[in-house]
Amino acid sequence: MTNYIIRRLLLNLLVLWFVASLVFIGTHALPSDFAQKRVASTFTGQDQTEAIASARRELGLDKPLARQYVEFMGELARGDLGTSLETQESTWAELGRRVPTTLELGSIIVFVTFALSIPIGVISAAKQNTWIDLSLRAVSILGVAMPVFFVAILLSLLVVRFSLFEIDVVGHPHLWTDPEAAVKLYVIPAIAGGISGGAGIMRILRSQMLEVMRQDYIRTARAKGLHDSRIWVRHALKNAMLPVLTVMGLTISGIVGGQIILETMFNIDGVGRFLFSRLNARDFPPFQGTVLVTAFIIVTVNLAVDLTYAWIDPRIRYT
């Protein structure tokens, strides 16, 4: 197990280096930079060439690309995620103010995802080919087909049409300061993210449950007189969860990406909205640092999911 974890950590470091290099190249391949954005918004003269060149020298953007890359990697090696060109604040400080909001919304989305997908997947398998199964499968297909922003728009229209409640998209309430306002703000993106993320899990769990229920040990359990509910939950679900765990890890990765859209749509001051705003402003240092932190979370979650296999199935051994 120890050797496996070490190998995975080394692989994760390689992945993070690749992501850092890719995001650096991608951002610098864009047709404009922060200097051009700043000059365009403040300089009213017709010839902006000299002003842009001066701004680039001031910000250090005139250095050769290779030198900027080496400096960028050196800062990452020291744990420095860069400083915002616009606010002059470190990326760590910017993230520190927004991570709690993102964790709030992300935790609720994950809870809704698994709270919907696991029971529905089990029920759909238990009621195979009945109207219940067909209805749940139809819902899951719709969930897979509809993008998260489209689900969020439909839910928003529903809330507005029937005047269910008001959404505070101006303030930034938290669950521990203003629970009611926070719930109203998070409920639509949480349900939208949960439906989009849970639909795929539900379909895979249903298929795995049906496969497991055909195994010999399930027939043995029934022959011993065990109640169906105990067979489904204790014997079938546990063994059907192994392939589902892989999808769960990918689903959590998708939720992280989906929050960029949801936070921007509902003006939620989280990491996703911050990431989008920095890209729009061509403020590359915090954008690059935030992408790297997101990539670190994703590879860590996937490592944790892989290690969970051995806990669920003692037959699995990592060497």
Secondary structure, 3 states (H helix, E strand, C coil): CHHHHHHHHHHHHHHHHHHHHHHHHHHHCCCCCHHHHHHHHHCCCCCCHHHHHHHHHHHCCCCCHHHHHHHHHHHHHCCCCCECCCCCCEHHHHHHHHHHHHHHHHHHHHHHHHHHHHHHHHHHHHCCCCHHHHHHHHHHHHHHHCCHHHHHHHHHHHHHHCCCCCCCCCCCCCCCCCHHHHHHHHHHHHHHHHHHHHHHHHHHHHHHHHHHCCCHHHHHHHHCCCCHHHHHHHHHHHHHHHHHHHHHHHHHHHHHHHHHHHHHHCCCCCHHHHHHHHHHCCCHHHHHHHHHHHHHHHHHHHHHHHHHHHHHCCCCCCC
